[in-house]
Every structure is written in C-alpha cells, then in structure tokens.
C-alpha cells in the first residue's frame, strides 16, 4: 500500500513539474512574440521614414529650411539627374554611391536620437538588420561588395589614409564628427578616384556632409 502511495506521489510531483515547465515555456513564447511584434512595428516605421526621405515633396508656403536643402539633399538631386554623356562615368558612379551611403546614415540618425555612427561596425550592423544594403561595383577594379562594408568604406575618423595609393582606387571614405563626449553629431563622406586620390569637382574635393545644429 505504501508503495502505491509513493508512486502516486511521484506521479503528482512529475505532473506538477511538467505543468510548471509548460507554463514557463508559454510565458517565454509570449515574451518573444511581444518582442517580435515590437520589432516589426519599428521596421514599419523605419520603412515609412525611408520612403518619405527618398520621395522629395514641395508644398506651397514651405519654410526657409525647406528652401535651403542640406548638402546631402542637394547632392542627391544632382546625382539623380546626370547628363547623358556622364551617366556611366566612374566619377558619377562614385557620387551616386556616396548619396546612397548618406541616405543610410540619415536613416541611422533618425533611429538613434539624432546621432550618427562613430564606428563603421555600427553602420554595417544597422544596414544589414534593416535590409538597407545595396551592391556596389567598384568602377575601377570591378570588385562587387555590399555598399555598407569594410571592402567599400574606409573609416578615417581616427586613422587617416594617404592619397595616391592604387589599392584605394574607387573606395569611399567616412569620417564621423565627434563632440567632446565622443558622440558622432555629424559626418563627412568622400571618395578616391582611379589614381587613389580624393575625387574632385570644380577643382575642389567632392564631399557630402551633415551636422546637427
């Protein structure tokens, strides 16, 4: 009789353990589901913001800030309307690539309280996670890589690089502008031409930049 009671007791204990495990797993699944729903909502918001950024709009009575677009927006307009004879020139390809990088940087800024990435790894992770990557073919070497990658972008925030090196032909440059707290409140983009020298326009270095007020 005592053996039967012991077996019944063990069965009850086992049932309780299984029930607790099931409840724990159910709660874990609920938490994961809530987190996934939150991430999906954030992705929808970022996608909407990106669409608004890529679609220029003009309305009557716009403010002075709208009448004076930033260097990035001005460069984007110029890059989107190339002359027929320059449409496939290497220099034009590099300018278009810089504009695309600027779009990703501005999307990053909106998702990070107005700050830009101080490290290139942060931008790469952001672009991959938000599905913002595009393929980039170096117009001088033919190498194809993701646009936001160490194979395309050189981070010169802390380590400047020399001009005139053929290994840097067609590479893009990113420099974060850091405040005293080491936060990136702005950036500058540039590119190397076929000789590994800084790309120029009208005898001046061609750059795209953005800075918080």
C-alpha positions as CSV (number, residue, x, y, z in Angstrom):
1,X,0.0,0.0,0.0
2,X,2.8,2.4,0.9
3,X,4.5,1.6,-2.4
4,X,1.3,2.6,-4.3
5,X,1.1,5.8,-2.4
6,X,4.7,6.6,-3.1
7,X,4.2,6.0,-6.8
8,X,1.1,8.2,-6.8
9,X,3.0,10.9,-5.0
10,X,5.8,10.7,-7.6
11,X,3.3,10.9,-10.4
12,X,1.8,14.0,-8.9
13,X,5.2,15.7,-8.5
14,X,6.1,14.8,-12.1
15,X,2.9,16.3,-13.3
16,X,3.5,19.5,-11.4
17,X,7.0,19.8,-12.8
18,X,5.7,19.3,-16.3
19,X,3.0,21.8,-15.8
20,X,5.4,24.4,-14.5
21,X,7.8,23.8,-17.4
22,X,4.9,24.2,-19.8
23,X,3.8,27.5,-18.2
24,X,7.4,28.8,-18.3
25,X,7.7,27.9,-21.9
26,X,4.4,29.6,-22.7
27,X,5.4,32.8,-20.9
28,X,8.8,32.8,-22.8
29,X,6.9,32.4,-26.1
30,X,4.6,35.2,-25.2
31,X,7.6,37.5,-24.4
32,X,9.3,36.6,-27.7
33,X,6.1,37.2,-29.6
34,X,5.7,40.6,-28.0
35,X,9.3,41.5,-28.8
36,X,8.9,40.4,-32.5
37,X,5.7,42.5,-32.8
38,X,7.6,45.5,-31.4
39,X,10.5,45.0,-33.9
40,X,8.0,44.6,-36.8
41,X,6.4,47.9,-35.8
42,X,9.7,49.6,-35.6
43,X,10.7,48.2,-39.1
44,X,7.4,49.6,-40.5
45,X,8.2,53.0,-39.0
46,X,11.7,53.0,-40.4
47,X,10.4,51.9,-43.8
48,X,7.9,54.7,-43.9
49,X,10.6,57.2,-42.9
50,X,12.9,55.9,-45.6
51,X,10.1,56.3,-48.2
52,X,9.5,59.8,-47.1
53,X,13.2,60.6,-47.3
54,X,13.6,59.2,-50.8
55,X,10.5,60.9,-52.1
56,X,11.0,64.7,-52.4
57,X,8.0,66.8,-51.9
58,X,7.3,70.5,-52.4
59,X,4.4,72.3,-50.8
60,X,3.3,76.0,-51.1
61,X,4.5,78.1,-48.2
62,X,7.4,75.9,-47.3
63,X,9.8,77.1,-44.5
64,X,13.2,78.5,-45.1
65,X,14.8,75.3,-44.1
66,X,12.9,73.5,-46.9
67,X,14.0,76.2,-49.4
68,X,17.7,75.6,-48.4
69,X,18.2,71.8,-48.5
70,X,21.3,70.3,-46.9
71,X,24.4,69.4,-48.9
72,X,23.3,65.8,-48.9
73,X,19.8,66.5,-50.5
74,X,21.4,68.9,-53.0
75,X,23.9,66.3,-54.0
76,X,21.2,63.7,-54.2
77,X,19.2,65.8,-56.7
78,X,22.3,66.4,-58.8
79,X,23.3,62.8,-58.7
80,X,19.8,61.6,-59.8
81,X,19.9,63.7,-62.9
82,X,23.2,63.0,-64.6
83,X,24.0,64.3,-68.1
84,X,23.7,61.6,-70.8
85,X,27.4,61.7,-71.6
86,X,28.3,61.3,-67.9
87,X,25.7,58.7,-66.9
88,X,28.1,55.8,-66.6
89,X,31.3,57.7,-65.9
90,X,33.3,56.3,-62.9
91,X,33.1,59.7,-61.1
92,X,29.3,59.7,-61.4
93,X,29.1,56.2,-60.1
94,X,31.1,57.2,-57.0
95,X,28.9,60.3,-56.4
96,X,25.8,58.2,-56.6
97,X,27.2,55.7,-54.2
98,X,28.1,58.5,-51.7
99,X,24.5,59.7,-51.9
100,X,23.2,56.2,-51.1
101,X,25.5,55.9,-48.1
102,X,24.2,59.3,-47.0
103,X,20.6,58.0,-47.1
104,X,21.6,55.1,-44.8
105,X,23.4,57.5,-42.4
106,X,20.4,59.8,-42.2
107,X,18.1,56.8,-41.5
108,X,20.5,55.7,-38.8
109,X,20.4,59.1,-37.3
110,X,16.6,59.1,-37.0
111,X,16.7,55.7,-35.2
112,X,19.4,56.8,-32.8
113,X,18.2,60.1,-31.2
114,X,20.0,62.3,-33.8
115,X,23.4,60.6,-33.6
116,X,25.4,59.1,-36.4
117,X,27.6,56.0,-36.0
118,X,31.1,56.7,-34.5
119,X,32.3,53.2,-35.7
120,X,31.8,51.6,-39.1
121,X,30.7,48.3,-37.5
122,X,27.6,50.0,-36.1
123,X,26.6,51.3,-39.5
124,X,27.2,47.9,-41.1
125,X,25.1,46.1,-38.5
126,X,22.3,48.7,-38.9
127,X,22.2,48.4,-42.7
128,X,22.2,44.6,-42.6
129,X,19.5,44.4,-39.9
130,X,17.2,47.0,-41.6
131,X,17.8,45.5,-45.1
132,X,19.3,48.7,-46.4
133,X,22.2,47.1,-48.2
134,X,22.9,47.6,-51.9
135,X,25.5,46.0,-54.1
136,X,28.4,48.3,-55.2
137,X,30.7,47.6,-58.1
138,X,34.0,49.5,-58.0
139,X,34.1,51.3,-61.3
140,X,37.9,51.0,-61.5
141,X,38.5,47.4,-60.2
142,X,35.2,45.7,-61.0
143,X,35.0,44.3,-57.4
144,X,31.5,43.8,-56.2
145,X,30.7,44.1,-52.5
146,X,27.9,45.3,-50.2
147,X,27.9,49.1,-50.2
148,X,28.0,49.4,-46.4
149,X,31.0,47.2,-45.8
150,X,34.7,47.5,-44.9
151,X,35.5,46.4,-48.5
152,X,34.0,49.7,-49.8
153,X,34.0,52.2,-46.9
154,X,37.2,53.4,-45.2
155,X,36.6,54.8,-41.7
156,X,39.1,57.7,-41.4
157,X,37.6,59.1,-38.1
158,X,40.7,58.0,-36.1
159,X,43.1,56.8,-38.8
160,X,43.6,59.0,-41.9
161,X,44.8,57.3,-45.0
162,X,47.3,58.6,-47.7
163,X,46.4,59.6,-51.2
164,X,47.9,58.2,-54.3
165,X,47.7,54.5,-53.4
166,X,46.3,52.4,-56.2
167,X,44.8,49.9,-53.7
168,X,42.3,52.6,-52.6
169,X,41.0,53.4,-56.1
170,X,37.2,53.6,-56.1
171,X,37.0,53.4,-52.3
172,X,34.6,55.6,-50.3
173,X,35.6,57.4,-47.1
174,X,33.6,58.0,-43.9
175,X,34.6,60.4,-41.2
176,X,32.5,60.9,-38.1
177,X,32.5,64.3,-36.5
178,X,32.7,63.7,-32.7
179,X,31.7,66.1,-29.9
180,X,33.6,66.2,-26.6
181,X,31.5,63.3,-25.3
182,X,32.8,61.2,-28.3
183,X,29.4,61.1,-29.8
184,X,29.1,61.4,-33.6
185,X,26.9,64.5,-34.3
186,X,27.9,64.8,-37.9
187,X,29.8,63.1,-40.8
188,X,31.8,63.7,-43.9
189,X,31.8,61.4,-47.0
190,X,34.4,61.4,-49.8
191,X,35.8,59.1,-52.4
192,X,39.1,58.1,-54.1
193,X,39.4,58.3,-57.9
194,X,41.2,55.8,-60.2
195,X,44.6,57.1,-59.0
196,X,43.7,56.7,-55.4
197,X,43.4,60.5,-55.0
198,X,40.4,62.3,-53.5
199,X,37.6,62.7,-56.0
200,X,37.2,66.4,-57.1
201,X,34.6,68.5,-58.7
202,X,35.3,72.0,-60.0
203,X,38.9,71.8,-58.6
204,X,37.6,71.1,-55.1
205,X,37.4,67.9,-53.1
206,X,33.9,66.4,-53.6
207,X,32.3,65.7,-50.2
208,X,28.9,65.1,-48.7
209,X,28.4,66.2,-45.1
210,X,25.7,66.6,-42.5
211,X,25.9,68.0,-39.0
212,X,23.4,68.5,-36.2
213,X,22.7,72.1,-35.3
